[in-house]
C-alpha cells in the first residue's frame, strides 16, 4: 500500500510547512499541546481517540494534567513517518480548532 | 494536609499488598494495563479521567494502542507517593472491574 511507504525527508518537510508546531524526530512526528486544564486536555484526547479509531491509526501519546504529547509513526512501515501520520497530524490540527 | 504527606516506605509497601501489579518506582506508583484493543484502552482511560477530575488528582499516563501506563505521584508533596496516590490506584483498580 502506498500509504504505508515511508515518506522521504523532502516530503515530510513539505508536509510540516502546513503543520505548525509539529516536529520530525526519531522517525516520528511530534507535537506538544497545552490546554487550560485537565478537562480541556482530556476532551481533546477524546476527539483525537475517535479520529484514531476511525482511521485505524493510533498515536503514541501521554498526558500530564493540561499537557498532551503526541508521537505519530507507522508501525507497519517499520516505525517510519508515512502519509498516514501526516494525515493524522492534520486531523489532530482540525480537532484543536473544534 | 495529612493526605499530602509523603508515605513512609512501610506504608507504601502495606498499600501495595492490596494493589496487584502496581510497583513503587522513582517516587511514583506505576502500573501497566493491557486491553483487547484501543477502544477498550481508551474506554478505561475515560473512566480513569473522570475519577482523576473528581479527586483533583491527575495521573501521568501514556497510551499506545491497547496499552496504558499510569504513574501516580503527588506534585504538592514534592513528587512523592502519598495516600492520594494509593487511593487513586485503588479507584483505578475499581474502574478495571467495571
Backbone of each chain as ProteinMPNN parsed JSONL, in Angstrom:
{"seq_chain_A": "XXXXXXXXXXXXXXXXXXXXXXXXXXXXXXXXXXXXXXXXXXXXXXXXXXXXXXXXXXXXXXXXXXXXXXXXXXXXXXXXXXXXXXXXXXXXXXXXXX", "coords_chain_A": {"N_chain_A": [[0.844, -1.196, 0.0], [0.652, 2.153, -0.937], [0.26, 4.127, 0.951], [1.509, 3.296, 3.226], [4.169, 3.491, 2.741], [7.364, 4.646, 3.74], [7.793, 8.166, 4.057], [9.789, 10.414, 2.121], [12.485, 12.538, 3.246], [12.178, 15.058, 2.13], [9.454, 15.074, 1.489], [8.325, 14.885, 4.029], [9.252, 17.271, 5.158], [7.934, 19.053, 3.536], [5.27, 18.524, 4.181], [5.303, 19.376, 6.814], [5.299, 22.09, 6.601], [2.677, 22.925, 6.566], [1.876, 22.188, 9.025], [1.892, 23.498, 11.806], [4.023, 23.653, 14.628], [4.493, 20.976, 14.78], [7.066, 18.578, 14.937], [9.679, 16.684, 13.429], [11.007, 13.868, 14.567], [13.255, 11.358, 15.454], [12.145, 9.413, 13.649], [9.491, 9.931, 14.023], [6.519, 11.945, 14.056], [6.041, 14.705, 16.065], [4.218, 16.517, 18.547], [3.578, 18.887, 21.117], [0.874, 19.711, 23.109], [-0.8, 22.246, 24.895], [-3.271, 22.899, 27.261], [-6.032, 24.621, 28.944], [-6.744, 23.287, 31.252], [-7.146, 20.035, 32.886], [-9.606, 18.96, 32.066], [-10.053, 20.188, 29.596], [-7.823, 19.204, 28.238], [-8.305, 16.433, 28.265], [-10.692, 16.305, 26.902], [-9.892, 17.055, 24.364], [-8.236, 14.819, 23.885], [-10.157, 12.832, 23.732], [-11.492, 13.491, 21.383], [-9.408, 13.146, 19.583], [-8.99, 10.43, 19.944], [-11.269, 9.326, 18.795], [-10.876, 9.984, 16.121], [-8.539, 8.542, 15.703], [-9.385, 5.898, 15.986], [-11.245, 5.705, 13.954], [-9.609, 6.0, 11.739], [-8.025, 3.855, 12.073], [-5.481, 4.247, 13.057], [-3.31, 4.713, 15.44], [-2.204, 6.904, 18.004], [0.967, 7.327, 19.755], [0.909, 8.444, 22.81], [0.96, 10.816, 25.564], [-0.144, 12.148, 28.702], [-0.143, 14.736, 31.062], [-1.806, 16.353, 33.43], [-2.634, 19.352, 32.117], [-1.336, 19.012, 29.739], [-0.639, 17.482, 26.624], [1.169, 15.144, 24.874], [2.014, 14.093, 21.691], [3.015, 11.468, 19.606], [3.525, 10.417, 16.378], [3.751, 7.643, 14.278], [4.317, 5.093, 11.803], [3.687, 1.927, 12.4], [3.46, -0.322, 10.728], [5.149, 0.365, 8.715], [7.624, -0.067, 9.565], [8.028, 1.608, 11.707], [8.268, 4.264, 10.64], [7.744, 7.576, 9.29], [4.81, 8.108, 7.548], [2.307, 8.879, 4.991], [0.055, 8.348, 6.391], [0.616, 9.28, 8.893], [1.088, 12.048, 8.526], [-1.424, 12.74, 7.624], [-2.951, 12.1, 9.854], [-1.872, 13.929, 11.663], [-2.813, 16.262, 10.526], [-5.548, 15.86, 10.88], [-5.632, 15.977, 13.638], [-4.897, 18.62, 14.068], [-7.174, 19.802, 13.014], [-9.006, 18.972, 14.904], [-8.2, 20.417, 17.118], [-9.136, 22.876, 16.467], [-11.831, 22.65, 16.822]], "CA_chain_A": [[0.0, 0.0, 0.0], [1.484, 3.354, -0.989], [0.124, 4.977, 2.135], [2.411, 2.924, 4.317], [5.57, 3.668, 2.358], [7.967, 5.769, 4.45], [7.931, 9.393, 3.269], [11.15, 10.948, 2.02], [12.703, 13.713, 4.09], [11.606, 16.213, 1.425], [8.008, 15.023, 1.633], [7.963, 15.22, 5.411], [9.497, 18.709, 5.349], [6.862, 19.765, 2.841], [4.051, 18.375, 4.992], [5.453, 20.155, 8.051], [5.013, 23.51, 6.293], [1.285, 23.229, 6.906], [1.578, 21.572, 10.327], [2.628, 24.312, 12.766], [4.285, 23.085, 15.949], [4.902, 19.572, 14.676], [8.475, 18.37, 14.586], [10.015, 15.345, 12.947], [12.089, 13.449, 15.458], [13.404, 9.907, 15.644], [11.175, 8.695, 12.827], [8.119, 10.207, 14.441], [6.047, 13.328, 14.087], [5.768, 15.0, 17.473], [3.778, 17.85, 18.961], [3.098, 19.026, 22.489], [-0.295, 20.596, 23.192], [-1.097, 22.69, 26.264], [-4.644, 23.383, 27.383], [-6.271, 25.401, 30.16], [-6.818, 22.396, 32.409], [-7.254, 18.612, 32.547], [-10.848, 18.701, 31.325], [-9.815, 20.599, 28.205], [-6.843, 18.272, 27.653], [-8.893, 15.115, 28.023], [-11.707, 16.477, 25.85], [-9.097, 16.974, 23.135], [-7.82, 13.427, 23.704], [-11.325, 12.046, 23.313], [-11.711, 13.767, 19.957], [-8.315, 12.506, 18.839], [-9.211, 8.976, 20.021], [-12.292, 8.963, 17.809], [-10.198, 10.058, 14.821], [-7.566, 7.438, 15.638], [-10.1, 4.639, 15.782], [-11.858, 5.785, 12.622], [-8.553, 5.826, 10.745], [-7.224, 2.708, 12.479], [-4.092, 4.724, 13.164], [-3.359, 5.139, 16.84], [-0.992, 7.622, 18.426], [1.72, 7.07, 20.968], [0.698, 9.746, 23.436], [0.96, 10.881, 27.017], [-0.825, 13.313, 29.265], [0.031, 15.127, 32.458], [-2.705, 17.484, 33.699], [-3.145, 20.111, 30.955], [-0.435, 18.859, 28.589], [-0.75, 16.23, 25.864], [2.251, 14.985, 23.91], [1.618, 13.087, 20.702], [4.026, 10.972, 18.672], [2.911, 9.633, 15.305], [4.64, 6.861, 13.437], [3.57, 3.986, 11.2], [4.25, 0.655, 12.82], [3.526, -1.239, 9.578], [6.205, 0.81, 7.802], [8.87, -0.178, 10.321], [8.113, 2.821, 12.529], [8.705, 5.438, 9.88], [6.652, 8.513, 9.044], [4.155, 7.906, 6.251], [1.186, 9.808, 4.826], [-0.947, 8.096, 7.443], [0.974, 10.147, 10.023], [0.842, 13.462, 8.199], [-2.888, 12.899, 7.557], [-3.439, 12.094, 11.244], [-1.47, 15.223, 12.245], [-3.769, 17.266, 10.017], [-6.835, 15.615, 11.558], [-5.476, 16.466, 15.018], [-4.962, 20.085, 13.98], [-8.587, 20.159, 12.824], [-9.662, 18.722, 16.187], [-7.853, 21.535, 18.011], [-9.953, 24.043, 16.082], [-13.257, 22.42, 17.126]], "C_chain_A": [[0.874, 1.239, 0.0], [1.411, 4.161, 0.3], [0.965, 4.52, 3.316], [3.865, 2.861, 3.868], [6.145, 4.816, 3.191], [8.077, 6.989, 3.527], [9.388, 9.809, 3.221], [11.251, 12.172, 2.93], [12.045, 14.943, 3.458], [10.086, 16.245, 1.578], [7.575, 15.381, 3.056], [8.128, 16.72, 5.642], [8.384, 19.536, 4.694], [5.556, 19.713, 3.66], [4.112, 19.259, 6.23], [5.155, 21.64, 7.841], [3.584, 23.896, 6.699], [0.866, 22.571, 8.225], [2.344, 22.311, 11.424], [2.809, 23.628, 14.113], [4.694, 21.629, 15.919], [6.37, 19.504, 14.304], [8.685, 16.905, 14.212], [11.216, 14.887, 13.753], [12.099, 11.933, 15.596], [12.349, 9.1, 14.897], [9.738, 8.833, 13.309], [7.807, 11.673, 14.186], [5.6, 13.588, 15.509], [5.195, 16.401, 17.647], [3.287, 17.806, 20.399], [1.972, 20.053, 22.501], [-0.531, 20.971, 24.66], [-2.485, 23.318, 26.294], [-4.82, 24.116, 28.714], [-6.278, 24.51, 31.405], [-6.973, 20.945, 31.943], [-8.5, 18.304, 31.723], [-10.671, 19.057, 29.85], [-8.859, 19.623, 27.519], [-7.5, 16.934, 27.337], [-10.023, 15.18, 26.989], [-11.034, 16.391, 24.484], [-8.703, 15.514, 22.864], [-8.98, 12.557, 23.221], [-11.6, 12.244, 21.827], [-10.628, 13.099, 19.107], [-8.512, 10.985, 18.818], [-10.229, 8.527, 18.98], [-11.709, 8.996, 16.397], [-9.26, 8.864, 14.633], [-8.262, 6.119, 15.321], [-10.708, 4.582, 14.388], [-10.834, 5.483, 11.532], [-7.739, 4.549, 10.983], [-5.736, 3.077, 12.506], [-3.967, 5.42, 14.514], [-2.075, 5.807, 17.288], [-0.295, 6.979, 19.621], [1.637, 8.404, 21.699], [0.691, 9.669, 24.941], [0.299, 12.176, 27.464], [-0.407, 13.504, 30.71], [-0.769, 16.416, 32.634], [-3.167, 18.175, 32.406], [-2.301, 19.945, 29.7], [-0.619, 17.488, 27.93], [0.389, 16.203, 24.851], [1.892, 13.84, 22.975], [2.783, 12.76, 19.77], [3.304, 10.12, 17.639], [3.979, 8.919, 14.496], [3.812, 5.712, 12.863], [4.281, 2.671, 11.479], [4.473, -0.267, 11.618], [4.574, -0.826, 8.547], [7.548, 0.758, 8.53], [9.118, 1.047, 11.179], [8.796, 3.981, 11.806], [7.49, 6.347, 9.694], [6.113, 8.31, 7.631], [3.022, 8.936, 6.115], [0.071, 9.53, 5.829], [-0.678, 9.008, 8.646], [0.705, 11.616, 9.718], [-0.672, 13.712, 8.123], [-3.479, 12.933, 8.97], [-3.077, 13.416, 11.921], [-2.44, 16.311, 11.786], [-5.121, 17.11, 10.696], [-6.786, 16.139, 12.993], [-5.532, 17.994, 15.042], [-6.409, 20.546, 13.803], [-9.362, 19.998, 14.133], [-9.409, 19.875, 17.156], [-8.752, 22.726, 17.736], [-11.426, 23.875, 16.448], [-13.692, 23.229, 18.35]], "O_chain_A": [[1.754, 1.369, 0.851], [2.385, 4.802, 0.695], [1.123, 5.253, 4.293], [4.699, 2.25, 4.537], [5.495, 5.85, 3.339], [8.414, 6.852, 2.351], [10.137, 9.581, 4.171], [10.245, 12.758, 3.328], [11.437, 15.761, 4.149], [9.499, 17.309, 1.772], [6.588, 16.088, 3.258], [7.266, 17.365, 6.239], [7.957, 20.565, 5.218], [4.849, 20.711, 3.805], [3.102, 19.824, 6.648], [4.804, 22.353, 8.781], [3.32, 25.024, 7.115], [-0.321, 22.414, 8.51], [3.347, 21.799, 11.921], [1.856, 23.087, 14.674], [5.186, 21.098, 16.914], [6.854, 20.268, 13.469], [7.943, 16.02, 14.641], [12.307, 15.446, 13.639], [11.061, 11.313, 15.83], [11.733, 8.2, 15.468], [8.887, 7.983, 13.047], [8.699, 12.519, 14.11], [4.868, 12.79, 16.095], [5.622, 17.348, 16.988], [2.672, 16.835, 20.841], [2.118, 21.146, 21.954], [-0.467, 20.121, 25.548], [-2.823, 24.158, 25.459], [-3.884, 24.22, 29.507], [-5.864, 24.938, 32.482], [-6.935, 20.665, 30.745], [-8.459, 17.492, 30.799], [-11.093, 18.309, 28.968], [-9.059, 19.26, 26.36], [-7.279, 16.366, 26.267], [-10.273, 14.203, 26.282], [-11.538, 15.74, 23.568], [-8.827, 15.037, 21.736], [-8.795, 11.658, 22.401], [-11.902, 11.293, 21.106], [-10.912, 12.555, 18.039], [-8.241, 10.33, 17.811], [-10.071, 7.476, 18.359], [-12.016, 8.134, 15.574], [-9.195, 8.262, 13.561], [-7.792, 5.332, 14.499], [-10.688, 3.543, 13.728], [-11.131, 4.813, 10.544], [-6.868, 4.207, 10.184], [-4.874, 2.328, 12.046], [-4.44, 6.539, 14.711], [-0.981, 5.329, 16.985], [-0.883, 6.206, 20.378], [2.23, 9.389, 21.259], [0.45, 8.614, 25.528], [0.198, 13.148, 26.716], [-0.328, 12.547, 31.481], [-0.437, 17.446, 32.046], [-4.002, 17.633, 31.682], [-2.513, 20.645, 28.709], [-0.739, 16.469, 28.611], [0.549, 17.136, 24.064], [1.515, 12.755, 23.418], [3.44, 13.648, 19.226], [2.557, 9.206, 17.991], [4.975, 9.514, 14.086], [2.738, 5.396, 13.375], [5.313, 2.351, 10.889], [5.518, -0.906, 11.494], [4.857, -1.576, 7.613], [8.492, 1.454, 8.157], [10.257, 1.476, 11.36], [9.754, 4.579, 12.294], [6.352, 5.933, 9.914], [6.86, 8.337, 6.653], [2.807, 9.757, 7.006], [-0.766, 10.396, 6.082], [-1.603, 9.449, 9.327], [0.159, 12.34, 10.55], [-1.144, 14.779, 8.516], [-4.397, 13.705, 9.245], [-3.884, 13.966, 12.671], [-2.836, 17.173, 12.57], [-5.766, 18.097, 11.048], [-7.77, 16.677, 13.501], [-6.143, 18.585, 15.932], [-6.819, 21.557, 14.374], [-10.259, 20.786, 14.434], [-10.294, 20.26, 17.92], [-9.091, 23.489, 18.641], [-12.19, 24.839, 16.395], [-14.853, 23.162, 18.753]]}, "seq_chain_B": "XXXXXXXXXXXXXXXXXXXXXXXXXXXXXXXXXXXXXXXXXXXXXXXXXXXXXXXXXXXXXXXXXXXXXXXXXXXXXXXXXXXXXXXXXXXXXXXXXX", "coords_chain_B": {"N_chain_B": [[-1.969, 19.496, 55.157], [-2.715, 16.205, 56.014], [-3.063, 14.278, 54.045], [-1.378, 14.923, 51.979], [1.128, 14.361, 52.875], [4.231, 12.761, 52.35], [4.211, 9.216, 52.052], [5.531, 6.734, 54.249], [8.064, 4.242, 53.522], [7.243, 1.807, 54.55], [4.486, 2.174, 54.785], [3.786, 2.48, 52.09], [4.524, -0.006, 51.1], [2.757, -1.583, 52.478], [0.313, -0.698, 51.437], [0.639, -1.564, 48.829], [0.207, -4.253, 49.027], [-2.468, -4.723, 48.64], [-2.777, -3.896, 46.096], [-2.531, -5.225, 43.344], [-0.03, -5.705, 40.883], [0.814, -3.104, 40.804], [3.698, -1.09, 41.086], [6.301, 0.417, 43.017], [8.148, 3.021, 42.111], [10.825, 5.177, 41.598], [9.745, 7.288, 43.244], [7.127, 7.15, 42.437], [3.943, 5.546, 41.937], [3.398, 2.862, 39.856], [1.733, 1.301, 37.105], [1.158, -0.965, 34.44], [-1.298, -1.445, 32.052], [-3.022, -3.743, 29.996], [-5.159, -4.064, 27.285], [-7.845, -5.404, 25.184], [-8.008, -3.992, 22.804], [-7.708, -0.725, 21.182], [-10.096, 0.677, 21.629], [-11.068, -0.463, 23.986], [-8.954, 0.221, 25.672], [-9.032, 3.027, 25.595], [-11.557, 3.494, 26.59], [-11.269, 2.67, 29.209], [-9.414, 4.653, 29.959], [-11.051, 6.881, 29.847], [-12.79, 6.444, 31.959], [-10.96, 6.508, 34.055], [-10.117, 9.141, 33.796], [-12.377, 10.567, 34.589], [-12.495, 9.878, 37.291], [-10.07, 11.002, 38.072], [-10.484, 13.736, 37.691], [-12.579, 14.187, 39.421], [-11.365, 13.697, 41.856], [-9.474, 15.604, 41.806], [-6.891, 14.854, 41.209], [-4.489, 14.055, 39.166], [-3.282, 11.725, 36.775], [0.002, 10.841, 35.518], [0.269, 9.706, 32.483], [0.398, 7.32, 29.751], [-0.39, 6.119, 26.468], [-0.384, 3.539, 24.1], [-1.896, 2.152, 21.493], [-3.314, -0.7, 22.638], [-2.354, -0.515, 25.183], [-1.936, 0.929, 28.376], [-0.105, 3.02, 30.412], [0.394, 3.968, 33.689], [1.422, 6.449, 35.941], [1.579, 7.455, 39.22], [1.87, 10.198, 41.351], [2.407, 12.666, 43.911], [2.321, 15.887, 43.278], [2.142, 18.172, 44.919], [3.391, 17.28, 47.148], [6.004, 17.346, 46.669], [6.483, 15.6, 44.615], [6.203, 12.957, 45.681], [5.035, 9.763, 46.888], [1.82, 9.654, 48.153], [-1.101, 9.266, 50.3], [-3.037, 10.087, 48.577], [-2.238, 9.056, 46.193], [-2.218, 6.259, 46.581], [-4.905, 5.942, 47.088], [-5.965, 6.746, 44.661], [-4.909, 4.775, 43.003], [-6.323, 2.617, 43.962], [-8.892, 3.38, 43.208], [-8.57, 3.248, 40.464], [-8.153, 0.524, 40.138], [-10.695, -0.308, 40.814], [-12.099, 0.745, 38.688], [-11.187, -0.839, 36.593], [-12.536, -3.132, 37.075], [-15.085, -2.52, 36.331]], "CA_chain_B": [[-2.935, 18.41, 54.985], [-2.055, 14.898, 56.176], [-3.137, 13.454, 52.835], [-0.281, 15.162, 51.042], [2.411, 13.984, 53.465], [4.772, 11.545, 51.73], [4.043, 7.993, 52.84], [6.774, 6.011, 54.544], [8.234, 3.032, 52.717], [6.41, 0.748, 55.145], [3.089, 2.424, 54.417], [3.598, 2.185, 50.662], [4.596, -1.469, 50.945], [1.497, -2.129, 53.003], [-0.741, -0.39, 50.452], [0.856, -2.378, 47.626], [-0.306, -5.609, 49.262], [-3.826, -4.833, 48.085], [-2.788, -3.26, 44.77], [-1.771, -6.146, 42.496], [0.5, -5.196, 39.619], [1.393, -1.771, 40.989], [5.043, -1.086, 41.648], [6.735, 1.706, 43.545], [9.395, 3.284, 41.409], [11.202, 6.599, 41.46], [8.76, 8.142, 43.913], [5.809, 7.059, 41.815], [3.295, 4.237, 41.824], [3.284, 2.601, 38.425], [1.179, 0.034, 36.618], [0.882, -1.064, 33.011], [-2.546, -2.163, 31.784], [-3.165, -4.157, 28.599], [-6.553, -4.362, 26.941], [-8.001, -6.146, 23.932], [-7.791, -3.102, 21.665], [-7.671, 0.698, 21.508], [-11.385, 1.114, 22.169], [-11.104, -0.885, 25.387], [-7.961, 1.014, 26.405], [-9.465, 4.417, 25.761], [-12.733, 3.473, 27.475], [-10.662, 2.655, 30.55], [-8.836, 5.974, 30.213], [-12.145, 7.829, 30.096], [-13.258, 6.214, 33.333], [-9.909, 6.998, 34.957], [-10.125, 10.608, 33.697], [-13.472, 11.077, 35.418], [-12.025, 9.727, 38.68], [-8.977, 11.959, 38.296], [-11.045, 15.087, 37.804], [-13.398, 14.216, 40.65], [-10.457, 13.738, 43.0], [-8.471, 16.627, 41.531], [-5.584, 14.187, 41.305], [-4.361, 13.645, 37.766], [-2.134, 10.831, 36.545], [0.967, 10.983, 34.427], [-0.027, 8.453, 31.81], [0.608, 7.259, 28.312], [-1.139, 5.056, 25.784], [-0.067, 3.111, 22.741], [-2.886, 1.162, 21.086], [-4.102, -1.368, 23.692], [-1.624, -0.468, 26.451], [-1.979, 2.189, 29.125], [0.834, 3.031, 31.528], [-0.003, 5.024, 34.619], [2.336, 6.806, 37.026], [0.922, 8.329, 40.188], [2.726, 10.857, 42.331], [1.732, 13.873, 44.408], [3.11, 17.083, 42.965], [2.162, 19.083, 46.065], [4.228, 16.696, 48.21], [7.358, 17.276, 46.111], [6.526, 14.385, 43.795], [6.339, 11.738, 46.481], [3.798, 8.984, 46.953], [1.008, 9.95, 49.338], [-2.357, 8.496, 50.296], [-3.819, 10.468, 47.397], [-1.834, 8.137, 45.117], [-2.701, 4.901, 46.852], [-6.372, 5.977, 46.929], [-6.234, 6.809, 43.218], [-4.603, 3.44, 42.474], [-7.478, 1.765, 44.306], [-10.011, 3.794, 42.342], [-8.277, 2.726, 39.117], [-8.433, -0.923, 40.194], [-12.153, -0.465, 40.796], [-12.509, 1.06, 37.315], [-10.875, -2.0, 35.754], [-13.557, -4.154, 37.323], [-16.397, -2.087, 35.807]], "C_chain_B": [[-2.233, 17.068, 55.112], [-2.039, 14.11, 54.878], [-2.061, 13.795, 51.817], [1.092, 15.028, 51.709], [2.938, 12.762, 52.72], [4.567, 10.341, 52.645], [5.407, 7.37, 53.107], [6.848, 4.782, 53.652], [7.332, 1.912, 53.239], [4.941, 0.927, 54.756], [2.824, 2.104, 52.949], [3.576, 0.671, 50.454], [3.302, -2.121, 51.418], [0.361, -1.906, 51.99], [-0.615, -1.288, 49.227], [0.331, -3.806, 47.775], [-1.69, -5.799, 48.637], [-3.94, -4.143, 46.718], [-1.965, -4.1, 43.796], [-1.298, -5.501, 41.195], [1.095, -3.813, 39.713], [2.785, -1.906, 41.576], [5.396, 0.34, 42.068], [8.098, 1.979, 42.939], [9.633, 4.775, 41.274], [10.157, 7.545, 42.041], [7.415, 8.191, 43.204], [5.264, 5.652, 42.0], [3.031, 4.023, 40.348], [2.56, 1.297, 38.154], [0.912, 0.132, 35.111], [-0.354, -1.931, 32.815], [-2.615, -2.527, 30.305], [-4.606, -4.588, 28.352], [-6.617, -5.08, 25.603], [-7.701, -5.279, 22.714], [-7.804, -1.645, 22.136], [-8.97, 1.166, 22.14], [-11.494, 0.742, 23.649], [-10.139, -0.05, 26.226], [-8.464, 2.433, 26.642], [-10.73, 4.511, 26.617], [-12.275, 3.479, 28.936], [-10.118, 4.045, 30.893], [-9.923, 7.003, 30.528], [-12.665, 7.678, 31.517], [-12.234, 6.741, 34.34], [-9.903, 8.531, 34.958], [-11.222, 11.206, 34.58], [-13.122, 10.974, 36.898], [-10.969, 10.781, 39.011], [-9.533, 13.358, 38.527], [-11.85, 15.234, 39.09], [-12.517, 14.374, 41.89], [-9.458, 14.876, 42.91], [-7.067, 16.049, 41.724], [-5.354, 13.48, 39.973], [-3.116, 12.801, 37.519], [-1.184, 11.363, 35.472], [0.815, 9.668, 33.674], [0.215, 8.51, 30.328], [-0.145, 6.06, 27.749], [-0.527, 4.799, 24.414], [-0.999, 1.94, 22.433], [-3.629, 0.547, 22.289], [-3.433, -1.307, 25.067], [-1.71, 0.923, 27.082], [-1.016, 2.07, 30.3], [0.506, 4.227, 32.413], [1.036, 5.192, 35.727], [1.591, 7.763, 37.949], [1.937, 8.898, 41.153], [1.981, 12.106, 42.785], [2.652, 15.071, 44.247], [3.261, 17.971, 44.199], [2.971, 18.534, 47.237], [5.657, 16.56, 47.682], [7.554, 16.018, 45.29], [6.936, 13.151, 44.593], [4.997, 11.011, 46.465], [3.084, 9.276, 48.272], [-0.261, 9.093, 49.295], [-3.256, 8.913, 49.123], [-3.497, 9.513, 46.238], [-2.338, 6.72, 45.358], [-4.229, 4.846, 46.7], [-6.736, 6.007, 45.439], [-5.96, 5.448, 42.572], [-5.77, 2.49, 42.765], [-8.674, 2.097, 43.428], [-9.815, 3.25, 40.925], [-8.537, 1.224, 39.075], [-9.938, -1.175, 40.153], [-12.694, -0.237, 39.379], [-12.287, -0.137, 36.384], [-11.964, -3.06, 35.88], [-14.925, -3.79, 36.745], [-16.771, -2.833, 34.532]], "O_chain_B": [[-1.262, 16.809, 54.401], [-1.103, 13.35, 54.628], [-1.846, 13.03, 50.877], [2.094, 15.515, 51.185], [2.184, 11.82, 52.477], [4.73, 10.439, 53.862], [6.321, 7.471, 52.288], [5.843, 4.333, 53.1], [6.737, 1.167, 52.461], [4.246, -0.039, 54.44], [1.788, 1.539, 52.599], [2.73, 0.139, 49.735], [2.822, -3.087, 50.825], [-0.438, -2.804, 51.725], [-1.615, -1.721, 48.654], [0.046, -4.481, 46.786], [-2.035, -6.885, 48.171], [-5.038, -3.846, 46.246], [-0.838, -3.738, 43.458], [-2.068, -4.839, 40.499], [1.807, -3.381, 38.807], [3.023, -2.733, 42.456], [4.864, 1.319, 41.545], [9.072, 1.275, 43.208], [8.744, 5.53, 40.883], [9.741, 8.498, 41.382], [6.658, 9.15, 43.35], [6.015, 4.696, 42.193], [2.501, 4.903, 39.67], [2.739, 0.311, 38.869], [0.5, 1.171, 34.597], [-0.437, -3.032, 33.359], [-2.299, -1.699, 29.45], [-5.184, -5.368, 29.11], [-5.594, -5.334, 24.966], [-7.198, -5.775, 21.705], [-7.899, -1.368, 23.332], [-8.956, 1.961, 23.08], [-11.956, 1.541, 24.464], [-10.46, 0.341, 27.349], [-8.342, 2.973, 27.741], [-10.941, 5.515, 27.297], [-12.821, 4.195, 29.775], [-10.34, 4.548, 31.995], [-9.736, 7.883, 31.369], [-12.946, 8.668, 32.194], [-12.598, 7.343, 35.35], [-9.707, 9.149, 36.004], [-11.014, 12.226, 35.237], [-13.419, 11.883, 37.672], [-10.978, 11.372, 40.091], [-9.109, 14.07, 39.438], [-11.805, 16.269, 39.755], [-12.866, 15.079, 42.838], [-8.678, 15.091, 43.837], [-6.189, 16.674, 42.319], [-5.952, 12.441, 39.695], [-2.03, 13.127, 37.998], [-1.537, 12.209, 34.65], [1.199, 8.617, 34.189], [0.239, 9.58, 29.719], [-0.487, 5.121, 28.468], [-0.2, 5.728, 23.675], [-0.897, 0.875, 23.041], [-4.478, 1.205, 22.89], [-3.882, -1.964, 26.007], [-1.573, 1.943, 26.407], [-1.104, 1.13, 31.089], [0.36, 5.351, 31.934], [1.468, 4.226, 36.358], [1.037, 8.765, 37.498], [2.764, 8.172, 41.705], [1.04, 12.551, 42.128], [3.624, 15.24, 44.983], [4.351, 18.462, 44.496], [3.211, 19.246, 48.212], [6.432, 15.749, 48.189], [8.64, 15.438, 45.265], [7.863, 12.421, 44.24], [3.97, 11.569, 46.08], [3.662, 9.161, 49.353], [-0.462, 8.302, 48.373], [-4.143, 8.156, 48.728], [-4.359, 9.202, 45.415], [-2.829, 6.064, 44.44], [-4.78, 3.843, 46.245], [-7.699, 5.368, 45.016], [-6.704, 5.021, 41.688], [-6.149, 1.673, 41.927], [-9.382, 1.205, 42.961], [-10.774, 2.842, 40.269], [-9.078, 0.71, 38.096], [-10.398, -2.135, 39.535], [-13.613, -0.923, 38.93], [-13.1, -0.408, 35.501], [-12.271, -3.781, 34.931], [-15.819, -4.634, 36.672], [-17.837, -2.591, 33.965]]}, "name": "protein", "num_of_chains": 2, "seq": "XXXXXXXXXXXXXXXXXXXXXXXXXXXXXXXXXXXXXXXXXXXXXXXXXXXXXXXXXXXXXXXXXXXXXXXXXXXXXXXXXXXXXXXXXXXXXXXXXXXXXXXXXXXXXXXXXXXXXXXXXXXXXXXXXXXXXXXXXXXXXXXXXXXXXXXXXXXXXXXXXXXXXXXXXXXXXXXXXXXXXXXXXXXXXXXXXXXX"}
